[in-house]
């Protein structure tokens, strides 16, 4: 584990997965999500997806005294991005798990809490296959415009116990 803390913790884990899981995720039906110009899973909760993701994320969740409550998939093609957003209040931990990417895949950028009204610094995360970033759900972050067709992530929220 690598700790990338500034105002709040950003934890980095290596979270490898098997070929069957990779194939399942890569074939998952995604819809275009125009607001943020990327492809996104359907808004309905998919219990099978949640169960498969939980198999891998559960040790990290337990280590951080939390449980998986929601998960989704996002695919970024060239020039696609995700605007600045947060996942919720301080009772959530959120994660970004990089499933597929290249050296040209866009970075995730984290800003200090209070951004844009208070801007002290930001932190750039380079996508790497198997990397999983865990962070406070209230931490502002965005995805820069993508430069390849392979950036595929699983993201989600964990409820602190």
N, C-alpha and C positions, 0 to 999 in steps of 0.2 A: 504494500500500500504506500502511496505517495500522498502527503498532506500538502495541499496548495491553499492554505488559509490566508485570508487577509482580514476583513471584518468578520466574516463567518467562514466556516470550513468548506473547502471543496476537496473531497477525497477522491482519489483515483485508484481504481482496482483493475486487475487483469481478470477478465471473465470469459474464458474460452467456452466454445459450444461445439457440438458435434455436427456432422454433415447433414443428418436428418433435420435438425433444427434449422440449419442454414437454408436448406431447400424449402422448408415450410414457410419461413419468413420471406424468402425471395419470391415465392409464388402467391403470397397473400394478396387478396384483391384490394387495391387502393383506389381512392377517388381523388380527383383533382380538388385542391383546396385553394381557391383563387385568392382569398384574403392574404395569405402568406406565400402564394406562388410556389406551392410544393404539393406533393401527393400524400394523402393522409388516409388512415383507415376510416371505416364507417363509424359514426358516433355511437352506435349501439355497442354495449359491452359484450365482448366475445369471451365467454368463460373458458373456451379451449385455449385461446391465446394467453389469457391470464394464467392458466394452469401451467402451460409450457414455459412462460417467462418466469413464473414463480419458482419452478424447479431450479433455475440457475441463480436467480436473484435472492432467494431465501437466506442463504448464509450471510450475505451482506446485510440484508434487512435485520436478521437476528443480531448480528454483531453491533448494529446501530439501534437496537431496541425498537424495532418498527415492523410493520407488516405491509405487504403489497395491497393497495386498494384499487389501482387503475393502471392500465398500460395501453400503449398505442404504438403504431409504426409510422414512420415518415420516410419517404423517398425524395431525394433532391436531384433534379436533373440540372443541366447547365443553366446558369443565371437564376436558379431558384433560391429562395431565402426564407427566413422566418423572422418577422419583426420582433422588436423588443417586447418582452412579456415576462410575467411571473406565473407560477403555478398555483399559488395560494398563500395562505398565512404561515406563520411560524410553526404550526403544528404538523406541517408536512415536510418530508424529505422528498426530493425529486431525483431522478436519474436520467442520464443519457448513456445508452449502450451502443457503441459503434459496431455494426454488424458487417458492413461492407463499405470500403472507401479506397481512395488512392492518395498519392501525394498531392494531387490537385484538389482534393475535397476541401470544402470551406470550413473555416474555423468556427467554433462556438465561442462567443465573447460574453464574459460575465462582468457585470458592473457592481460597484459597491451598493449596499442598501441605501436607499434615499436618492439614488440616481433617477431622474436627471437633475433634481434640485440640488443635490450634493454630489459632486464628482471628484473623488480623490484618486481613483485608479480603476483600471480594468485588468482582466486576466483572459488570455487567449488559450483555448484548448484545441490542439491539433488532433483531428480524427485519426485514430489507429484502430485497426480491426482488433476486437476483443477488449478494448478499453471501455471501462464503465466509470462515469463520473457521478458522484453522489453529492448533493448540495441542498441547502435550505430552500424550500419551495418558494420563499418570498424574495429570493435573489434575482434581480433583473438580468436577463440574458437574451441573446439573439444569435441567429446564424447568418453569416455573411453570404453574399451571392456565390453560388457554387460554380466551380470551374471544371466539373466532370459530370458523368452520368451515373456514378456508382455510390453516391453517399446515401447509405441506408442505415437508419437508426431505429432502436426501440427506446421508447421513453416511458416514464410513468411516475406515479406518486406512491409514496409509502407513508402510512400514518404512524406518527410517533406514539409509542405506548406509555 
